[in-house]
Amino acid sequence: MQTVAERLNGEGSLAASFFFLRGAGARSEFKRFIVTLAYHISHSIPDSQPFIHDALRMDPTLLFQSMETQLQKLVIDPLGHILPRTMHMIIVVDALDECDDHKSIADFIGLLVQTYNDLPFRFLLASRAENHIAQAFTLDAAQSITCFLKLESFDSGQDIAVFLTSRFDTICKQHPRLFQDMEGKWLSSVDLRALAEKSDGLFIFAATVVSFITDGKGSPQGKLKQVLSSHVGLNPLYAQVLSNANCDEAFIKVLTAIIYLCKELSITSLAKLLLSFVGRCFNGHLELGPHGQQSKAGLLAKQCS
């Protein structure tokens, strides 16, 4: 969905976007959701700014009012003043299932159905089919105005093969030393098809495979053979990744805590929970992620030190 939002933004069609993320503080809550959409709209559609500002100036309590009032006063009414320029625009909302407030998400879907004729744009919603979300879409009114794309029935094998080819080609060019002892094209078409089949339609599998094989800790060909010899699905792949990881005492304790927790915690909350030993074990051993950002282990250590 991030790629979809970026493409829409490049085309000038993105009105706003929001990506829920479980255990990520405000991003897992609903209370700031509509206000955040209004903020994005004010930037993507500058002509809407005066109307949104006027609404907040006239009633500063809008930030704390019901979702019905916020959607009407901060989104529908301001954009209604500049129609039809916004009719082609889209609001992207990803991972509805990762919002902690299940009732508010279900109510929001119902609200979109109720206000459908007044909405000056379209919504692109993405989610797993959790019960509270699936039930909200079962009503006839919701069915009649919704176009469903069920990804579980979509064959993404070809797309995953294209992704793998592109990522491996890029990495080969960026890190030639990693592949310098290999003759010809190191990833054969047969291996590529096998990896695509093992992904079982999951892009997260393909992304994890790329990271595992090209992390510089061992021969890419050797790691490729390990992946190809494993069973289909994420669990065997994660087991393979963990078996090759440098599992020191701190890593094992943090991973164990994550596994045994009944509810996923944010990095900050997990750091507080493990405060007694994380600062001692991780101090001075901060790690960086693939794009230079601190990894969760690094953030955890920093917060506990």
C-alpha positions as CSV (number, residue, x, y, z in Angstrom):
1,M,0.0,0.0,0.0
2,Q,3.0,2.3,0.6
3,T,3.9,1.9,-3.1
4,V,0.3,2.6,-4.2
5,A,0.2,5.7,-2.1
6,E,3.5,6.9,-3.5
7,R,2.3,6.3,-7.0
8,L,-1.0,8.2,-6.4
9,N,0.9,11.0,-4.9
10,G,3.2,11.2,-7.9
11,E,0.1,11.4,-10.1
12,G,-1.4,14.1,-8.0
13,S,-4.3,11.9,-6.9
14,L,-3.5,11.2,-3.3
15,A,-5.6,13.3,-0.9
16,A,-4.3,11.7,2.3
17,S,-3.0,8.4,3.7
18,F,-2.8,6.7,7.0
19,F,-1.0,3.4,7.9
20,F,-2.2,1.8,11.1
21,L,0.5,-0.2,12.9
22,R,-0.2,-2.4,15.9
23,G,1.9,-1.6,18.9
24,A,3.1,1.7,17.5
25,G,1.5,4.2,19.8
26,A,-0.6,6.8,18.0
27,R,-0.5,4.7,14.8
28,S,-2.4,1.9,16.5
29,E,-5.1,4.3,17.9
30,F,-8.2,5.8,16.2
31,K,-8.6,9.0,18.1
32,R,-6.2,11.0,15.9
33,F,-7.0,9.3,12.7
34,I,-9.5,11.7,11.1
35,V,-7.6,14.8,12.3
36,T,-4.5,13.4,10.6
37,L,-6.4,12.9,7.4
38,A,-7.5,16.5,7.5
39,Y,-3.9,17.6,8.1
40,H,-2.7,15.6,5.0
41,I,-5.6,17.0,2.9
42,S,-4.6,20.6,3.9
43,H,-1.2,19.9,2.4
44,S,-2.1,17.9,-0.7
45,I,-5.0,20.2,-1.6
46,P,-3.8,23.7,-0.5
47,D,-7.2,25.3,-1.5
48,S,-8.8,23.4,1.4
49,Q,-6.5,25.0,4.0
50,P,-8.6,28.1,4.6
51,F,-11.8,26.1,5.2
52,I,-10.1,23.6,7.5
53,H,-8.5,26.4,9.5
54,D,-11.8,28.3,9.7
55,A,-13.5,25.2,11.1
56,L,-10.9,24.8,13.8
57,R,-10.8,28.5,14.6
58,M,-14.6,28.6,15.0
59,D,-14.6,25.4,17.2
60,P,-11.3,24.3,18.7
61,T,-13.1,21.5,20.4
62,L,-13.4,19.7,17.0
63,L,-10.2,17.9,17.9
64,F,-12.0,16.1,20.7
65,Q,-15.5,15.6,19.1
66,S,-17.1,12.5,17.6
67,M,-15.8,10.9,14.4
68,E,-19.0,11.9,12.7
69,T,-18.5,15.6,13.5
70,Q,-14.8,15.5,12.7
71,L,-15.4,13.9,9.3
72,Q,-18.1,16.4,8.4
73,K,-16.4,19.5,9.6
74,L,-12.8,18.8,8.8
75,V,-13.0,16.8,5.6
76,I,-16.4,16.7,3.9
77,D,-17.4,20.4,4.3
78,P,-13.9,21.9,3.5
79,L,-13.6,19.9,0.3
80,G,-17.2,20.5,-0.6
81,H,-16.2,24.2,-1.2
82,I,-13.8,23.3,-4.0
83,L,-15.6,20.6,-5.9
84,P,-15.3,19.1,-8.5
85,R,-11.5,19.3,-8.3
86,T,-11.3,16.6,-5.6
87,M,-13.6,14.0,-7.2
88,H,-10.7,12.1,-8.7
89,M,-8.6,12.0,-5.5
90,I,-8.2,9.0,-3.2
91,I,-7.6,8.6,0.6
92,V,-5.5,5.5,1.3
93,V,-5.9,3.7,4.6
94,D,-3.9,0.6,5.3
95,A,-4.1,-2.1,7.9
96,L,-7.5,-1.3,9.5
97,D,-7.1,-4.6,11.4
98,E,-4.0,-3.2,13.2
99,C,-6.0,-0.5,14.9
100,D,-6.6,-1.4,18.6
101,D,-10.0,0.2,18.7
102,H,-12.1,-2.4,16.8
103,K,-15.4,-0.7,17.5
104,S,-14.3,2.7,16.1
105,I,-13.0,1.0,12.9
106,A,-16.4,-0.8,12.4
107,D,-18.2,2.5,13.2
108,F,-16.0,4.4,10.7
109,I,-16.8,1.9,7.9
110,G,-20.5,2.4,8.7
111,L,-20.0,6.2,8.7
112,L,-18.4,6.0,5.2
113,V,-21.5,4.1,4.0
114,Q,-23.8,6.7,5.5
115,T,-22.0,9.7,4.1
116,Y,-21.2,8.0,0.7
117,N,-23.2,10.5,-1.3
118,D,-21.5,13.5,0.4
119,L,-17.9,12.2,0.1
120,P,-16.0,14.3,-2.5
121,F,-13.4,11.6,-3.0
122,R,-12.9,7.8,-2.8
123,F,-11.4,5.7,-0.1
124,L,-8.9,2.8,-0.7
125,L,-9.0,0.6,2.4
126,A,-6.7,-2.4,3.0
127,S,-7.1,-4.9,5.8
128,R,-7.1,-8.5,6.8
129,A,-10.6,-9.9,7.0
130,E,-10.9,-9.7,10.8
131,N,-14.4,-10.4,12.1
132,H,-15.3,-6.8,13.1
133,I,-14.2,-5.5,9.7
134,A,-15.8,-8.3,7.7
135,Q,-19.1,-7.8,9.5
136,A,-19.1,-4.0,8.8
137,F,-19.0,-4.8,5.1
138,T,-21.7,-7.4,5.1
139,L,-24.6,-4.9,5.1
140,D,-26.3,-4.5,1.7
141,A,-25.6,-0.7,1.8
142,A,-21.9,-1.3,2.1
143,Q,-21.8,-4.1,-0.5
144,S,-23.5,-1.9,-3.1
145,I,-20.9,0.9,-2.9
146,T,-17.7,-1.2,-2.4
147,C,-15.4,-2.8,-4.9
148,F,-13.7,-5.7,-3.3
149,L,-10.3,-7.1,-4.2
150,K,-9.6,-10.3,-2.3
151,L,-5.9,-10.7,-2.3
152,E,-6.0,-14.3,-1.0
153,S,-7.4,-15.4,-4.3
154,F,-5.0,-13.3,-6.3
155,D,-2.0,-15.1,-7.8
156,S,1.0,-12.9,-6.9
157,G,3.6,-15.5,-8.0
158,Q,4.6,-13.6,-11.1
159,D,4.8,-10.3,-9.2
160,I,7.0,-11.9,-6.6
161,A,9.3,-13.3,-9.2
162,V,9.7,-9.8,-10.8
163,F,10.4,-8.4,-7.3
164,L,13.0,-11.0,-6.5
165,T,14.7,-10.5,-9.9
166,S,14.8,-6.7,-9.5
167,R,16.1,-6.8,-5.9
168,F,18.8,-9.4,-6.6
169,D,20.0,-7.6,-9.7
170,T,20.2,-4.3,-7.8
171,I,22.1,-5.9,-5.0
172,C,24.5,-7.6,-7.4
173,K,25.3,-4.2,-8.9
174,Q,25.6,-2.4,-5.6
175,H,27.7,-5.1,-3.9
176,P,29.8,-6.8,-6.6
177,R,32.3,-8.2,-4.1
178,L,29.6,-10.3,-2.5
179,F,29.1,-12.1,-5.8
180,Q,32.6,-11.8,-7.3
181,D,33.4,-15.5,-7.2
182,M,30.2,-16.6,-8.9
183,E,30.2,-17.4,-12.6
184,G,27.3,-16.1,-14.8
185,K,23.9,-15.3,-13.4
186,W,24.0,-16.8,-9.9
187,L,20.2,-17.1,-9.6
188,S,18.8,-19.5,-12.2
189,S,15.3,-19.3,-13.6
190,V,14.6,-22.7,-11.9
191,D,15.7,-21.3,-8.5
192,L,13.7,-18.1,-9.1
193,R,10.5,-20.1,-9.8
194,A,11.2,-22.2,-6.7
195,L,11.5,-19.2,-4.5
196,A,8.3,-17.7,-5.9
197,E,6.5,-20.9,-5.1
198,K,7.9,-21.1,-1.6
199,S,6.7,-17.6,-0.9
200,D,3.1,-18.9,-1.1
201,G,1.9,-15.5,-2.3
202,L,3.5,-13.5,0.5
203,F,5.7,-10.6,-0.3
204,I,7.1,-10.5,3.2
205,F,8.6,-14.0,2.5
206,A,10.3,-12.6,-0.7
207,A,11.6,-9.6,1.2
208,T,12.9,-11.7,4.0
209,V,14.6,-14.1,1.6
210,V,16.4,-11.2,-0.1
211,S,17.6,-9.8,3.3
212,F,18.7,-13.2,4.5
213,I,20.7,-14.2,1.4
214,T,22.4,-10.8,0.9
215,D,23.2,-9.8,4.5
216,G,26.9,-10.4,3.9
217,K,27.2,-13.1,6.6
218,G,28.0,-16.1,4.5
219,S,27.9,-17.2,0.9
220,P,24.7,-16.1,-1.0
221,Q,24.7,-19.4,-2.9
222,G,25.0,-21.3,0.4
223,K,22.1,-19.4,1.9
224,L,20.1,-19.8,-1.3
225,K,20.5,-23.6,-1.0
226,Q,19.3,-23.4,2.6
227,V,16.2,-21.5,1.7
228,L,15.4,-23.8,-1.3
229,S,15.8,-26.9,0.9
230,S,13.3,-25.6,3.5
231,H,9.5,-26.1,3.5
232,V,7.0,-23.6,2.0
233,G,5.9,-20.7,4.2
234,L,7.2,-18.1,6.6
235,N,7.7,-20.3,9.7
236,P,10.5,-22.5,8.1
237,L,12.1,-19.3,6.7
238,Y,12.1,-17.5,10.0
239,A,13.5,-20.6,11.7
240,Q,16.3,-20.6,9.1
241,V,17.0,-16.9,9.7
242,L,17.1,-17.3,13.5
243,S,19.3,-20.4,13.3
244,N,21.9,-18.2,11.4
245,A,21.6,-15.2,13.7
246,N,24.0,-14.2,16.4
247,C,21.7,-15.2,19.3
248,D,23.4,-13.8,22.4
249,E,21.8,-13.8,25.8
250,A,20.1,-10.4,25.4
251,F,18.6,-11.4,22.0
252,I,17.2,-14.6,23.4
253,K,15.6,-12.8,26.3
254,V,14.0,-10.1,24.2
255,L,12.7,-12.6,21.6
256,T,11.3,-14.8,24.4
257,A,9.5,-11.8,25.9
258,I,8.0,-10.9,22.5
259,I,6.8,-14.5,22.0
260,Y,5.2,-14.9,25.4
261,L,3.4,-11.6,25.5
262,C,-0.3,-11.9,25.1
263,K,-0.5,-8.5,23.5
264,E,2.1,-6.9,21.3
265,L,3.9,-4.0,22.9
266,S,5.5,-0.9,21.5
267,I,9.3,-0.7,21.6
268,T,9.1,1.8,24.4
269,S,6.8,-0.4,26.5
270,L,8.9,-3.5,25.8
271,A,12.0,-1.6,26.9
272,K,10.4,-0.7,30.2
273,L,9.3,-4.3,30.7
274,L,12.9,-5.5,30.2
275,L,14.6,-2.6,31.8
276,S,16.2,-4.7,34.5
277,F,18.6,-6.4,32.0
278,V,18.4,-4.8,28.6
279,G,20.4,-1.8,29.4
280,R,23.1,-4.0,30.9
281,C,23.2,-6.4,28.0
282,F,22.7,-4.1,25.0
283,N,24.6,-1.0,26.2
284,G,27.1,-0.1,23.6
285,H,25.8,-2.6,21.0
286,L,23.3,-0.6,19.0
287,E,22.5,-2.0,15.6
288,L,21.5,-0.3,12.4
289,G,18.7,-1.5,10.1
290,P,19.1,-1.9,6.3
291,H,18.4,1.8,5.5
292,G,20.5,3.3,8.3
293,Q,17.6,3.5,10.8
294,Q,18.2,2.1,14.2
295,S,16.9,-1.5,14.6
296,K,14.3,-2.4,17.3
297,A,17.1,-4.0,19.3
298,G,19.1,-0.7,19.0
299,L,16.2,1.5,20.0
300,L,15.4,-0.8,22.9
301,A,19.0,-0.6,24.1
302,K,19.1,3.2,23.8
303,Q,15.9,3.6,25.7
304,C,17.1,1.4,28.5
305,S,20.6,2.8,28.8
